[in-house]
Amino acid sequence: MTALTNCSKALNKSLDFKTIYNSLAYLYISLFIVLGLIIGFSPVIYALFFLTAVIFILPAHLLGIQIIVFMTMIFERWFTLAPLITEYAIYKIYPLDVIILIAISGWLINQLFFKKNVIIFGWPEKLLGLFIIITVIYLIRSFFEINADIEIAISTFKNYAFYPLLYFLIIYSVQTTKQFKNILHTMLLAGVMIIGFIAIGWLRGQGLWTEYTPLSTYGIRFLAGSQAFYLMITVLLSLGLLAFERFKNQGLASVIIIIWLIGLAVSLMRHLWLSLFIGLIFLLTIIPAVNKKNLIKLSLKSSLIIITLAIIALLIANISPWANFSDSLDNFYKTFSTRITSLISVSQDTSLNWRLNFWRTAEKSWIKNPITGLGFGQKLPLELGQWQTFEEIRNIHNSPLAIIIQMGLIGISLFTLFIATNLASSFKLIFKNEELAPYYLGLLAAIVAMFFASLFQPYLETNLTSIFFYLLLGLLRTNLIINGQKEKI
């Protein structure tokens, strides 16, 4: 009897209610996303998804944040951009939107009737709040402009006003060391699972969902651009932890980071290569000298591993009976060489020429109304040789420029000040918490890399990437609460 009791206690300890609850939440929500991916989000699938999300997330809004991170990184557009499809219409209400609304509702219920979390409202929060209010005004303005596309205007509003609510959800929910680590560990776990997508892309000769981001040069991507964006974040977060020797198995962590770097390479996202480099330089600048030496030493060892893996891959390609593997390696080599060359031969790069031409056209239109900008839902004429079209301003492939063109100096000033005050108030407190300092330093490097990357892609205008700006800025801001500091900035 005693043995049976002890066995029961051990089982309960290993499979506690919270673990089972969280596992079922991930399982069921993933199941409905896969069903939506295969047959579309019909009203029935959507209703079941909504009901499942309410059951699991309303009582546990922090779980909602973790699910947002995990599902976005794994399913990307099938979680963030899959609309509700009925017999007569398509409604752009996405699974991501549902989870956010339920998580916010759960936080409100918790705040009103149960445990009250600390509320801070310093300059970063005031500036972001004002930016959101201005965005509402711009949406209203678009209803009175003849040339404005209302559907595009509403979409822009969601990206500039709705998804930034995640920032507030983070800072008002994540207020302990454990909660903070859980979010970042979820991000790292999803990064590990993306390795499966790298393998799938390599084996099938093309990455899943890469058709949504076609190349401007010869070649095929082996990993979707959005997932490469997520890997850039996880690499920098992990390097921060690696420098401070926070992984139980530093060698295994190094191998995973190498695989992530391979994933970034085979995604052929040139601006992410540059952004990762900028983030790495920034990280090496802000970490202490001792940890810098640790990171450089590990990097040299990792370089030897990369060279060894490259040699093994070449040998396998030459003797492999699997044609797909050999062809994939050969295609990658040719494509990678072309992408590297295109960074130097700017005049031959149609993608960069398209951007430069669009930026010049947008600048000419913006100069006419620099203070308030052109508004939401606007399109600009674009000519490139004999090719002519009207292009949405939000697709300008430069997020800061998109804000200034649409919202003028008013919008870009508020947004820039929000970021500056956030970074300034957070950086002062990083080294006051030795346990979390490596996490915060990695976050800072990832944020710098993300903003550099946003100079080349519409990352703030696309929800599957924009949410990570607000998630990471919110996580960085949590050090004010976790460290128990009073607001000064």
JOJODA-V440673 format. One record per backbone hydrogen bond with DSSP energy under -1.0 kcal/mol. NH is the residue of the N-H (numbers start at 1). CO is the residue of the C=O. E is the energy in kcal/mol with one decimal. If there is no record, write none. Layout:
{{NH	CO	E} {NH	CO	E}}
//
This chain:
{{5	1	-2.3} {6	2	-2.6} {7	3	-2.2} {8	4	-2.2} {9	5	-2.5} {10	6	-2.4} {11	7	-2.2} {12	8	-2.4} {13	9	-2.1} {14	10	-2.3} {15	11	-2.5} {20	16	-2.0} {21	17	-2.9} {22	18	-2.7} {23	19	-2.4} {24	20	-2.5} {25	21	-1.9} {26	22	-2.3} {27	23	-2.4} {28	24	-2.9} {29	25	-2.2} {30	26	-2.2} {31	27	-2.1} {32	28	-2.1} {33	29	-1.8} {34	30	-2.5} {35	31	-2.3} {36	32	-2.3} {37	33	-2.4} {38	34	-2.1} {39	35	-3.1} {40	36	-1.6} {42	40	-1.9} {46	42	-3.0} {47	43	-2.4} {48	44	-2.2} {49	45	-2.4} {50	46	-2.7} {51	47	-2.5} {52	48	-2.4} {53	49	-2.5} {54	50	-2.4} {55	51	-2.3} {56	52	-2.1} {57	53	-2.9} {58	54	-1.3} {64	60	-1.1} {65	61	-1.3} {66	62	-1.8} {67	63	-2.5} {68	64	-2.1} {69	65	-2.1} {70	66	-2.6} {71	67	-2.9} {72	68	-1.7} {73	69	-1.9} {74	70	-1.9} {75	71	-2.6} {76	72	-1.4} {78	75	-2.5} {79	76	-1.8} {80	76	-2.2} {81	77	-2.3} {84	91	-2.5} {85	41	-2.9} {86	89	-2.8} {91	84	-2.9} {93	91	-2.3} {96	79	-1.6} {98	94	-1.9} {99	95	-2.3} {100	96	-2.4} {101	97	-2.4} {102	98	-2.4} {103	99	-2.6} {104	100	-2.5} {105	101	-2.2} {106	102	-2.6} {107	103	-2.2} {108	104	-2.4} {109	105	-2.4} {110	106	-2.3} {111	107	-2.7} {112	108	-2.3} {113	109	-2.5} {114	110	-1.7} {126	122	-2.4} {127	123	-2.7} {128	124	-2.3} {129	125	-2.5} {130	126	-2.3} {131	127	-2.2} {132	128	-2.3} {133	129	-2.1} {134	130	-2.6} {135	131	-2.0} {136	132	-1.9} {137	133	-1.9} {138	134	-2.2} {139	135	-2.0} {140	136	-2.2} {141	137	-2.5} {142	138	-1.7} {144	141	-1.5} {145	142	-1.0} {149	377	-2.6} {153	149	-2.4} {154	150	-2.5} {155	151	-1.9} {156	152	-2.5} {157	153	-2.3} {158	154	-2.2} {159	155	-1.8} {160	156	-2.0} {161	157	-2.3} {163	158	-2.6} {165	162	-1.7} {166	163	-1.9} {167	164	-1.5} {169	165	-2.4} {170	166	-2.5} {171	167	-2.2} {172	168	-1.9} {173	170	-1.2} {174	170	-3.1} {175	173	-1.1} {180	176	-2.3} {181	177	-2.6} {182	178	-2.4} {183	179	-1.6} {184	180	-1.8} {185	181	-3.1} {186	182	-1.9} {187	183	-1.7} {188	184	-2.2} {189	185	-2.5} {190	186	-2.3} {191	187	-1.9} {192	188	-2.0} {193	189	-1.9} {194	190	-1.4} {195	192	-1.1} {196	193	-1.3} {198	194	-1.6} {199	195	-2.1} {200	196	-2.3} {201	197	-2.4} {202	198	-2.1} {203	199	-2.5} {204	200	-2.5} {207	221	-2.7} {210	207	-1.4} {213	210	-1.6} {222	266	-2.6} {228	224	-1.8} {229	225	-1.9} {230	226	-1.8} {231	227	-1.9} {232	228	-2.0} {233	229	-1.4} {234	230	-2.3} {235	231	-2.7} {236	232	-1.7} {237	233	-2.3} {238	234	-2.5} {239	235	-2.3} {240	236	-1.6} {241	237	-1.5} {242	238	-2.9} {243	239	-2.3} {245	242	-1.5} {246	241	-2.5} {253	249	-2.2} {254	250	-2.2} {255	251	-1.9} {256	252	-2.3} {257	253	-2.2} {258	254	-2.1} {259	255	-2.2} {260	256	-2.4} {261	257	-2.3} {262	258	-2.1} {263	259	-2.3} {264	260	-2.3} {265	261	-2.1} {266	262	-2.8} {267	263	-1.0} {268	265	-1.2} {270	268	-1.2} {273	269	-1.4} {274	270	-1.9} {275	271	-2.3} {276	272	-2.5} {277	273	-1.8} {278	274	-2.3} {279	275	-2.7} {280	276	-2.5} {281	277	-2.4} {282	278	-2.2} {283	279	-2.4} {284	280	-2.5} {285	281	-1.4} {286	282	-1.6} {287	283	-1.8} {292	288	-2.0} {293	289	-2.2} {294	290	-1.8} {295	291	-2.2} {296	292	-2.4} {297	293	-2.6} {298	294	-2.3} {299	295	-2.1} {300	296	-2.1} {301	297	-1.8} {302	298	-2.5} {303	299	-2.0} {304	300	-1.4} {305	301	-1.5} {306	302	-2.6} {307	303	-2.4} {308	304	-2.3} {309	305	-2.8} {310	306	-2.3} {311	307	-2.1} {312	308	-2.4} {313	309	-2.6} {314	310	-2.1} {315	311	-2.2} {316	312	-2.7} {317	313	-2.4} {318	314	-1.6} {319	315	-1.7} {320	316	-2.1} {326	322	-1.5} {327	323	-3.1} {328	324	-2.7} {329	325	-2.2} {330	326	-2.2} {331	327	-3.0} {332	328	-2.5} {333	329	-2.2} {334	330	-2.1} {335	331	-2.7} {336	332	-3.3} {337	333	-2.0} {338	334	-1.9} {339	335	-2.6} {340	336	-2.3} {341	337	-2.4} {342	338	-2.1} {344	341	-1.1} {345	341	-2.7} {346	344	-1.7} {348	345	-1.0} {349	346	-1.5} {353	349	-2.3} {354	350	-2.3} {355	351	-2.0} {356	352	-2.7} {357	353	-2.3} {358	354	-2.3} {359	355	-2.9} {360	356	-2.0} {361	357	-2.0} {362	358	-2.6} {363	359	-2.2} {364	360	-1.9} {365	361	-1.5} {366	362	-2.6} {367	363	-2.1} {369	366	-2.0} {373	369	-1.8} {374	405	-2.9} {375	406	-2.3} {380	391	-2.7} {382	389	-3.2} {384	387	-2.7} {387	384	-1.6} {389	382	-2.1} {391	380	-2.8} {393	378	-2.0} {395	392	-1.4} {396	393	-1.5} {399	454	-2.8} {402	398	-2.5} {403	399	-2.2} {404	400	-2.2} {405	401	-2.5} {406	402	-2.0} {407	403	-3.4} {408	404	-1.3} {409	370	-2.1} {410	371	-2.0} {411	407	-1.9} {412	408	-2.1} {413	409	-1.8} {414	410	-1.9} {415	411	-2.3} {416	412	-2.4} {417	413	-2.4} {418	414	-2.1} {419	415	-1.9} {420	416	-2.7} {421	417	-2.7} {422	418	-1.8} {423	419	-2.7} {424	420	-2.5} {425	421	-2.3} {426	422	-1.8} {427	423	-2.6} {428	424	-1.1} {429	426	-1.2} {432	429	-1.5} {433	430	-1.1} {437	433	-1.7} {440	436	-2.3} {441	437	-2.6} {442	438	-1.9} {443	439	-2.3} {444	440	-2.5} {445	441	-2.1} {446	442	-2.3} {447	443	-2.6} {448	444	-2.4} {449	445	-2.3} {450	446	-2.5} {451	447	-2.3} {452	448	-2.0} {453	449	-2.5} {454	450	-1.9} {455	452	-1.5} {456	453	-2.0} {459	457	-2.0} {465	462	-1.7} {466	462	-3.1} {467	463	-1.6} {468	465	-1.1} {470	466	-1.3} {471	467	-2.4} {472	468	-2.2} {473	469	-2.1} {474	470	-2.1} {475	471	-2.4} {476	472	-2.3} {477	473	-1.7} {478	474	-1.0} {479	476	-1.1} {480	477	-1.8} {482	478	-3.0} {483	479	-1.7} {484	481	-1.2} {485	480	-2.3}}
//
